[in-house]
Amino acid sequence: MVEELVTAGAVVASAGVVCLLAAARVVKQYERGVVLRLGRLQRAVRGPGFTMIVPFVDRMRRVNMQIVTMPVPAQDGITRDNVTVRVDAVIYFKVVDAAEAVVQVEDYRFAVSQMAQTSLRSIIGKSDLDDLL
């Protein structure tokens, strides 16, 4: 009887340790943690440091808050004076609101890249070759 109680206690204790390990998260200094509980956004964005979530109920997405540099692939365009040019660029962006970046946009990095490419083509089309040079 005592052996069964000790075994049951060990099983419960090990299950508790597994749940604690599943709930523990560490958010780095340059990140913010956005928590979705059963798919619904939690109000508080988790700051850097140790944080706990409810295992199997919460999902936490880490969002990098650093300035990100991203190359824009070379774009072919026709200037206002009908000259074909090929232009490449580099964009710099920084996430300001982590919750909005996760909830409002499916993939914010891809969206920024596509917006930069579209803007680059638009600027090429509105400019003369002399202005671009």
Sequence and secondary structure as in RCSB ss.txt:
>XXXX:A:sequence
MVEELVTAGAVVASAGVVCLLAAARVVKQYERGVVLRLGRLQRAVRGPGFTMIVPFVDRMRRVNMQIVTMPVPAQ
DGITRDNVTVRVDAVIYFKVVDAAEAVVQVEDYRFAVSQMAQTSLRSIIGKSDLDDLL
>XXXX:A:secstr
 HHHHHHHHHHHHHHHHHHHHHHEEEE TTEEEEEEETTEE SS B SEEEE  TTTEEEEEEE S EEEEEEEE
EEE TTS EEEEEEEEEE  S HHHHHHT S HHHHHHHHHHHHHHHHHHHS HHHH 
